[in-house]
Structures are given as structure tokens and as C-alpha cells.
Amino acid sequence: MTTDAGAPTSATPMVDGQAQTTAWDVALDRLEHPAPGQNHWLATVRPDGSPHLMPIIAFWIDGAFHFLVGASTRKGRNLAADERCVVGTANLTMPSMDLIVEGRARRVTDEATVERLAQEFGGEGWPLEVRGCDVYGPHGPTAGPPPYAIYRLEPTTVFGLPGMHGMFDDDRRHEPTRWTFGRG
């Protein structure tokens, strides 16, 4: 995947009395290189304000999460009405790290960018075809039926926490850290 990370504007400890933070480069490496079998979860906002959480296939490309969503799915309808969302993932590479990315997901509408992103997704074993800004391909188990829209979630805040995987088998730990970005 291509990258253009966009460094955070600050890194702060999440625990009172904690002085150290985990370097952004560590979190960025985990975002760019998910472990085999790693899951991503998307939380969106329903029209009544209640949360909606579903698994997604997501890729960190050019400093943001990108994912496909069928327009007819609940998450697709939620994002069309309210861009606010969160993607959570647990990287199983030891020492494991849980990452939560908050921000606003906006539909990618530039046809050249949609084509490039669809090729990168397809390179991961999901053959996709672009028609304008819409993407078609085999039914994605987490994306719903096509046509798909590609969404880009640029982080406003990222939380990094020591992961649960191997917590009691490995004494290496990441420091709980909040990274903020100058995006609104």
C-alpha cells in the first residue's frame, strides 16, 4: 500500500502519571501492515443518534483508512447522512497493539483516485471494476452488495493501547497514547 502518513500534531499519554508515549511510527507501521487475519470494525451513527458497529475490510493508504461500503447497507446510509465514524483494529504482531481511529469518512469521488484505490484493493485478492465513482465486484461479506462506494477516513484522533493478544505471555508493552491531528 502507498503511504503519506501526515504526522500527528501531538502525542499525549492516556494514563495519569504516565510520562512516556508510544512513537507514532510504531502505530503507523501497524496501520500500514495489518497482521494476517486482523479484523477492522467500523462504528457509524444511526439517524436517531445510536451507534452501529460492523466489521469491514479496510486498508491504510495515503495516511487514511479506505474501505468499501454498499450504498444500501446500514453503514452506507449512516455515512451518507453523518460522516462521523470510528475504525478500531487490533494488530496481533507482538507486542500487540489496539488502534482506534476517529474522524470523518468522506466518499471518494475523484474517478482517477477511485480507480487507483480499487486497483490496490484488488491487489489484495478482491477483483474490482470501476464505473465512474462506483465500484463493482464479487459480493464483499462486510461491504454488502455492489455497487460500492470507497470512503476515506482521515484521522482526527488515534488511540493506541497495549493489545490484549499475548498480554500475559509477553512483557513488552506499548504506552497508552492519544495522537491528535490538525484536521477537522
For each residue, the residues with C-beta under 8 A, 3 or more apart:
1: 32 59 60 61 120
2: 61 62 120
3: 28 32 60 61 62 63
4: 62 63
5: 24 28 63
6: 63 154 181
7: 24
8: 11 24 155 158 179 180 181
9: 180 181 182
10: 179 180
11: 8 21 22 23 24 177 178 179
12: 21 177 178 180
13: 18 19 20 21 175 176 177 178
14: 18 159 161 176 177 178
15: 18 176
16:
17:
18: 13 14 15 175 176
19: 13
20: 13 175
21: 11 12 13 175 177
22: 11 26 27 97 160 174 175 176 177
23: 11 26 27
24: 5 7 8 11 27 28 179
25: 28 29
26: 22 23 29 30 97 160 174
27: 22 23 24 30 31 97 99 158 160 177 179
28: 3 5 24 25 31 32
29: 25 26 32 33
30: 26 27 33 34 91 93 97 99
31: 27 28 34 60 65 89 99 101
32: 1 3 28 29 60
33: 29 30 93
34: 30 31 38 40 60 89 91
35: 38 91 92 93
36:
37: 92
38: 34 35 89 90 91 92
39: 55 89 90
40: 34 55 56 57 58 65 67 87 88 89
41: 53 54 55 56 87 88 89
42: 53 54 55 56 58 67 75 85 86 87
43: 51 52 53 85 86 87 88
44: 51 52 74 75 78 79 82 84 85
45: 49 50 51 52 78 81 82 84 85
46: 49 50 51 52 74 78
47: 78 81 82
48:
49: 45 46
50: 45 46
51: 43 44 45 46
52: 43 44 45 46 74 75 78
53: 41 42 43
54: 41 42 73 74 75 142
55: 39 40 41 42 142
56: 40 41 42 67 68 69 75 87 142 143
57: 40 67 68 121 126 140 142 143
58: 40 42 65 66 67 87 89
59: 1 65 66 67 120 121 124
60: 1 3 31 32 34 63 64 65 66
61: 1 2 3 64 66 117 120
62: 2 3 4
63: 3 4 5 6 60 154
64: 60 61 103 152 153 154 155
65: 31 40 58 59 60 87 101 105 152 153 155
66: 58 59 60 61 108 117 121 150 151 152 153
67: 40 42 56 57 58 59 87 105 143 150 151 153
68: 56 57 121 128 135 140 143 148 149 150 151
69: 56 73 75 76 79 143 144 148 149 151
70: 73 76 140 143 144 145 146 147 148 149
71: 76 77 80 147 148 149
72: 76 77 144 145
73: 54 69 70 76 77 143 144
74: 44 46 52 54 77 78
75: 42 44 52 54 56 69 78 79
76: 69 70 71 72 73 79 80 144 149
77: 71 72 73 74 80 81
78: 44 45 46 47 52 74 75 81 82 85
79: 44 69 75 76 82 83 85 105 107 151
80: 71 76 77 107
81: 45 47 77 78
82: 44 45 47 78 79
83: 79 104 105 106
84: 44 45 103 104
85: 42 43 44 45 78 79 102 103 104 105 153
86: 42 43 100 101 102 103
87: 40 41 42 43 56 58 65 67 100 101 153
88: 40 41 43 98 99 100 101
89: 31 34 38 39 40 41 58 98 99
90: 38 39 96 97 98 99 163 164 165
91: 30 34 35 38 96 97 98 99 163
92: 35 37 38 96 163 165 166
93: 30 33 35 96 97
94: 165 166 170 172
95: 162 163 166 170 172 173 174
96: 90 91 92 93 162 163 164 165 166 167
97: 22 26 27 30 90 91 93 160 161 162 163 174
98: 88 89 90 91 160 161 162 163 164
99: 27 30 31 88 89 90 91 158 159 160 161
100: 86 87 88 158 159 161
101: 31 65 86 87 88 153 155 157 158
102: 85 86 155 156 157 158 159
103: 64 84 85 86 153 154 155 156 157 183
104: 83 84 85 153 154 156
105: 65 67 79 83 85 151 152 153
106: 83 151 152 154
107: 79 80 133 149 150 151 152
108: 66 113 114 117 133 149 150 151 152
109: 114 133
110: 113 114
111: 114 115 130 132 133
112: 115 116
113: 108 110 116 117
114: 108 109 110 111 117 118 130 132 133 135 150
115: 111 112 118 119 130
116: 112 113 119 120
117: 61 66 108 113 114 120 121 150
118: 114 115 121 122 128 129 130 135 150
119: 115 116 122 123 128
120: 1 2 59 61 116 117 123 124
121: 57 59 66 68 117 118 124 126 128 150
122: 118 119 125 126 127 128 137
123: 119 120
124: 59 120 121
125: 122
126: 57 121 122 137 138 140
127: 122 137 138
128: 68 118 119 121 122 135 136 137 148
129: 118 135 136 137
130: 111 114 115 118 134 135 136
131: 134 135 136 147
132: 111 114
133: 107 108 109 111 114 149
134: 130 131 146 147 148 149
135: 68 114 118 128 129 130 131 146 147 148 149 150
136: 128 129 130 131 146 147 148
137: 122 126 127 128 129 140 146 148
138: 126 127
139: 143 144 145 146
140: 57 68 70 126 137 143 144 148
141:
142: 54 55 56 57
143: 56 57 67 68 69 70 73 139 140 148
144: 69 70 72 73 76 139 140 148
145: 70 72 139
146: 70 134 135 136 137 139
147: 70 71 131 134 135 136
148: 68 69 70 71 128 134 135 136 137 140 143 144
149: 68 69 70 71 76 107 108 133 134 135
150: 66 67 68 107 108 114 117 118 121 135
151: 66 67 68 69 79 105 106 107 108
152: 64 65 66 105 106 107 108
153: 64 65 66 67 85 87 101 103 104 105
154: 6 63 64 103 104 106 181 183
155: 8 64 65 101 102 103 158 179 181 183
156: 102 103 104 180 181 183 184
157: 101 102 103 178 179 180 181
158: 8 27 99 100 101 102 155 178 179 181
159: 14 99 100 102 176 177 178 179
160: 22 26 27 97 98 99 174 176 177 179
161: 14 97 98 99 100 174 176
162: 95 96 97 98 167 173 174 175 176
163: 90 91 92 95 96 97 98 166 167 174
164: 90 96 98 167
165: 90 92 94 96
166: 92 94 95 96 163 169 170
167: 96 162 163 164 170
168:
169: 166
170: 94 95 166 167
171:
172: 94 95
173: 95 162
174: 22 26 95 97 160 161 162 163 177
175: 13 18 20 21 22 162
176: 13 14 15 18 22 159 160 161 162
177: 11 12 13 14 21 22 27 159 160 174
178: 11 12 13 14 157 158 159
179: 8 10 11 24 27 155 157 158 159 160
180: 8 9 10 12 156 157
181: 6 8 9 154 155 156 157 158
182: 9
183: 103 154 155 156
184: 156
